[in-house]
Amino acid sequence: MSTDKPLYRPGQTIHVRVLALAASDKTPLADEAVVIEVLDGKENKIFREETSTDTYGIASLTAPLASQVNLGDYVIRATVGLDNGMEAERVVEVTEETLPKFDVRVIPDSAYFAPHEAISGVVSARYFFGKAVVGGAVTVTAVPSVGGDK
């Protein structure tokens, strides 16, 4: 099971997707009943919907959050196949916290680099109000462009 993000605010919508596979051979379980429930931070069931998987074993739905909700860790539970009852859970957080917005820029020292040449440049991150983001970790992964040397 997956969601579109790990952190939500009141009033947002949780997008849930379930991939149901047979335990024996990992083939998709088509047309299987799926029950998806959402429990809030105080373990109150706030959402429940029954659906079924498609040909590829996928079921998806949206669970809207009210603007006034209990905050905390929400448990999303999917039960596939009402007979055998395979169950999966995912925890997401619902909080009032607003994450700071910032801009990240990568400025290479050159317009291009030769194959196997070390790539160098500067990574800059600034909040939109102008202050530099400090203490962040940066990982840069380079992949060749289409048609490039591998």
C-alpha positions in Angstrom: 0.0 0.0 0.0 1.2 3.5 -0.7 0.0 7.1 -0.2 1.0 10.2 -2.2 2.9 11.7 0.8 3.8 11.0 4.4 2.5 14.3 5.9 -0.9 15.9 5.6 -2.7 19.0 6.9 -6.4 19.2 7.9 -8.5 19.7 4.9 -6.2 17.9 2.5 -7.0 14.6 0.7 -5.1 11.3 1.3 -4.6 9.4 -2.0 -4.2 5.7 -1.3 -3.2 2.9 -3.7 -3.1 -0.8 -2.9 -1.3 -3.4 -5.0 -2.7 -6.9 -4.2 -0.5 -9.9 -5.1 -1.0 -13.6 -4.5 1.2 -14.8 -1.7 2.3 -17.9 -3.6 3.5 -16.6 -6.9 3.2 -12.8 -6.6 0.7 -12.6 -9.5 -1.9 -9.7 -9.4 -5.1 -10.5 -7.6 -7.8 -9.2 -10.1 -11.4 -8.5 -9.0 -10.6 -9.0 -5.3 -12.6 -7.2 -2.6 -10.6 -4.5 -0.7 -11.7 -2.6 2.4 -9.7 0.5 3.2 -10.1 2.2 6.6 -8.5 5.3 8.0 -8.1 5.7 11.8 -7.2 9.1 13.2 -4.6 10.0 15.9 -7.0 8.8 18.6 -7.9 5.6 16.9 -11.3 6.7 15.7 -12.4 5.3 12.4 -12.9 8.3 10.2 -13.1 6.7 6.8 -14.1 3.3 5.4 -14.7 2.3 1.8 -15.1 -1.0 0.0 -13.8 -1.4 -3.5 -12.2 -4.0 -5.7 -8.9 -4.5 -7.5 -8.6 -4.0 -11.3 -7.0 -6.5 -13.7 -3.5 -5.6 -12.5 -4.4 -6.1 -8.8 -4.6 -2.3 -8.1 -7.2 -0.5 -6.1 -7.1 3.2 -5.4 -9.2 5.8 -3.7 -9.1 9.2 -2.0 -9.9 9.9 1.6 -10.6 13.6 2.3 -9.7 15.0 5.7 -12.1 17.5 7.4 -10.7 20.9 8.2 -11.2 20.2 12.0 -9.6 16.8 12.8 -7.6 15.1 15.5 -3.9 15.5 14.8 -1.2 12.9 15.1 -0.4 9.6 13.4 -3.2 8.2 11.2 -3.3 4.5 10.4 -4.4 3.5 6.9 -5.4 -0.2 6.8 -6.2 -2.2 3.7 -7.8 -5.6 3.9 -7.7 -7.6 0.6 -9.9 -10.6 0.1 -12.6 -10.9 2.8 -12.1 -14.7 3.0 -8.3 -14.8 3.7 -8.1 -11.2 4.9 -4.6 -10.2 3.9 -3.9 -6.9 5.7 -1.5 -4.0 5.2 -1.0 -0.8 7.2 0.7 2.5 6.6 1.1 5.4 9.0 0.9 9.0 7.9 1.0 12.1 10.0 -1.6 14.8 10.1 -0.3 18.1 11.6 -1.0 21.8 11.5 2.7 22.4 10.9 3.5 24.3 7.7 6.9 23.4 6.2 9.1 26.3 5.2 9.3 26.9 1.4 12.7 27.2 -0.2 14.3 27.2 -3.6 17.2 24.9 -4.6 19.6 25.7 -7.4 22.4 23.8 -8.9 25.0 25.9 -10.7 27.6 23.7 -12.6 31.1 25.0 -13.2 30.8 24.2 -16.9 27.9 23.9 -19.4 29.0 20.3 -20.1 31.4 17.7 -18.8 33.3 15.0 -20.6 32.5 11.3 -19.9 34.1 10.2 -16.7 35.1 13.8 -15.8 34.4 14.9 -12.3 31.4 17.2 -12.1 31.8 20.3 -10.0 29.6 23.2 -9.1 27.6 24.8 -6.4 24.3 23.8 -4.8 22.4 26.7 -3.2 19.2 26.6 -1.1 17.4 29.8 0.0 14.1 30.3 1.7 11.8 32.5 -0.3 12.2 35.3 2.2 16.0 35.4 1.2 17.7 33.6 4.1 20.1 30.8 3.3 19.1 27.2 4.3 21.9 25.9 6.6 22.7 22.5 7.9 21.1 20.6 5.0 22.6 17.5 3.5 22.9 17.3 -0.3 23.3 14.2 -2.4 23.9 14.6 -6.1 23.4 11.7 -8.5 24.4 12.2 -12.2 23.0 10.0 -14.9 23.9 10.2 -18.6 21.5 11.9 -20.9 19.7 9.9 -23.7 22.3 9.0 -26.2 25.2 9.9 -23.9 28.1 7.7 -22.9 27.2 5.1 -20.3 
